[in-house]
Structure formats: structure tokens, C-alpha cells
Amino acid sequence: DFIFLDIIIPVLGGMDTLKAVREDRRYKNVPVIMYSTASDPKVVELCKKQGADDFLVKPNQFNDLCRALDSIIGSQRLL
């Protein structure tokens, strides 16, 4: 399982959704990949500090998503 989350989404917003996911014990350990047109390193760093496992910048290549998923799957095998 994983959550693929855009920063700009209606109502709550991606960062607030990420925070809510990390505070909910049911989803606390579900990996989150953030997805955005924002490529500012400060935004990427903030997302990771808030609990994102990875960050992909739009537009991206399919291989970038595969790399992120491979990383998540690999780290879950270690648990």
C-alpha cells in the first residue's frame, strides 16, 4: 500500500492531508509519495519533514514513479 498525493488538491490541500495521514494511527506507516509542479528544494524538504517518503516533480517520467515505488517496496521488506 502507498498514498500518491498531489500538493494542490481541493478542500484540505496536500500538505494538510499529509499531516492528517501521519497523525492517524491507521495510516501512520503507509508510505506517501508527494507529487507537484513545485521543484523548490524547500518545498521538497518540508514535505519530507512532514512525513513524505518521496517527492516527484511534474512532469516526470514513468521510470521516476517506478524508482520511488521500488524504494518503498525495498524498505518495507527490511521491516
C-alpha positions in Angstrom: 0.0 0.0 0.0 1.0 3.6 -0.6 -0.5 7.0 -0.9 0.2 9.1 -4.0 -0.6 12.7 -3.0 -0.6 15.9 -5.0 0.3 19.1 -3.1 -2.5 21.1 -4.8 -5.8 19.3 -4.2 -9.2 20.8 -3.4 -10.6 21.4 0.1 -7.9 20.3 2.5 -4.7 20.6 0.4 -1.9 18.1 0.0 0.3 19.3 2.9 -2.7 19.3 5.3 -3.7 15.9 4.0 -0.2 14.6 4.6 -0.3 15.9 8.1 -3.7 14.2 8.8 -2.4 10.9 7.4 0.7 11.0 9.6 -1.5 11.8 12.7 -3.9 8.9 12.0 -2.6 5.7 13.6 -4.3 3.6 10.8 -2.2 5.3 8.1 0.8 6.5 10.0 3.1 3.9 8.5 1.7 3.9 4.9 4.3 5.3 2.6 3.4 8.6 1.0 4.7 9.9 -2.4 4.1 13.6 -2.9 3.6 14.9 -6.5 3.8 18.5 -7.5 4.9 21.0 -10.1 6.9 22.7 -7.2 10.5 21.9 -7.6 11.8 24.3 -4.9 14.1 22.3 -2.6 12.5 24.0 0.4 9.1 22.5 -0.6 10.6 19.1 -1.1 12.4 19.3 2.3 9.2 20.5 4.1 7.2 17.6 2.6 9.8 15.1 3.8 9.9 16.7 7.3 6.1 16.4 7.4 6.5 12.6 6.7 6.5 12.2 2.9 8.7 9.2 1.9 9.4 10.6 -1.6 8.7 13.6 -3.8 8.2 13.6 -7.6 8.1 16.8 -9.7 5.7 17.1 -12.5 6.1 16.4 -15.3 8.1 13.3 -14.8 9.0 10.1 -16.4 7.2 6.8 -15.6 10.6 5.5 -14.5 10.7 8.1 -11.8 7.5 6.6 -10.3 8.9 3.1 -10.7 12.0 4.1 -8.8 10.0 5.6 -6.0 7.8 2.5 -5.7 10.9 0.2 -5.8 12.4 2.2 -3.0 9.3 1.9 -0.9 8.9 -1.8 -1.6 12.5 -2.4 -0.8 12.4 -0.6 2.5 9.2 -2.4 3.5 10.9 -5.7 3.0 13.5 -4.7 5.6 10.8 -4.2 8.3 
